[in-house]
Amino acid sequence: MFPSEFRPDRLRTLRESKGWTQHRLADLVEVSPSTIGMYERGERKPSGPILDRLAVVLGVPIGYLMGRTDNMGRDDALPSDWVDAVYEAMSHGFTPDDVRKALRAYREILRGS
């Protein structure tokens, strides 16, 4: 089921504000660069799991991408240096699933301390 209010303009603005290409964002959320382009042009809407990954990687709540809020704050966003580390790990052969597992484990460690 597609979100009915997805805001493609916000996706593009956020990506560009980070200086990322469509290819880089696509790598981080595990879709093709052409899919990111279709999202940004409003030709396609991301599914729930993809929308969640977009929100986490871009550091905004899903509601912001959906136009439900203008609040860009998100308390579970990846710090910008983590995003770079994720991209680097993936460029060295780690799968997105490997990276997610490592980040989950790290968050659990942080919660326990």
ChimeraX attribute file (.defattr): number of C-alpha atoms within 10 A of each C-alpha:
attribute: neighborCount
match mode: 1-to-1
recipient: residues
	/A:1	7
	/A:2	11
	/A:3	13
	/A:4	8
	/A:5	12
	/A:6	23
	/A:7	20
	/A:8	22
	/A:9	13
	/A:10	15
	/A:11	21
	/A:12	18
	/A:13	12
	/A:14	15
	/A:15	18
	/A:16	12
	/A:17	10
	/A:18	11
	/A:19	10
	/A:20	13
	/A:21	13
	/A:22	18
	/A:23	15
	/A:24	16
	/A:25	20
	/A:26	18
	/A:27	16
	/A:28	18
	/A:29	20
	/A:30	15
	/A:31	13
	/A:32	15
	/A:33	16
	/A:34	12
	/A:35	17
	/A:36	25
	/A:37	17
	/A:38	15
	/A:39	19
	/A:40	21
	/A:41	15
	/A:42	14
	/A:43	11
	/A:44	15
	/A:45	22
	/A:46	20
	/A:47	11
	/A:48	13
	/A:49	10
	/A:50	14
	/A:51	21
	/A:52	17
	/A:53	16
	/A:54	23
	/A:55	23
	/A:56	20
	/A:57	21
	/A:58	26
	/A:59	20
	/A:60	22
	/A:61	23
	/A:62	21
	/A:63	17
	/A:64	19
	/A:65	25
	/A:66	18
	/A:67	14
	/A:68	13
	/A:69	11
	/A:70	12
	/A:71	11
	/A:72	14
	/A:73	11
	/A:74	15
	/A:75	9
	/A:76	13
	/A:77	16
	/A:78	18
	/A:79	13
	/A:80	13
	/A:81	8
	/A:82	13
	/A:83	17
	/A:84	13
	/A:85	13
	/A:86	24
	/A:87	17
	/A:88	12
	/A:89	15
	/A:90	17
	/A:91	11
	/A:92	9
	/A:93	9
	/A:94	13
	/A:95	14
	/A:96	17
	/A:97	11
	/A:98	13
	/A:99	16
	/A:100	12
	/A:101	12
	/A:102	13
	/A:103	15
	/A:104	11
	/A:105	12
	/A:106	12
	/A:107	12
	/A:108	11
	/A:109	10
	/A:110	9
	/A:111	8
	/A:112	7
	/A:113	5
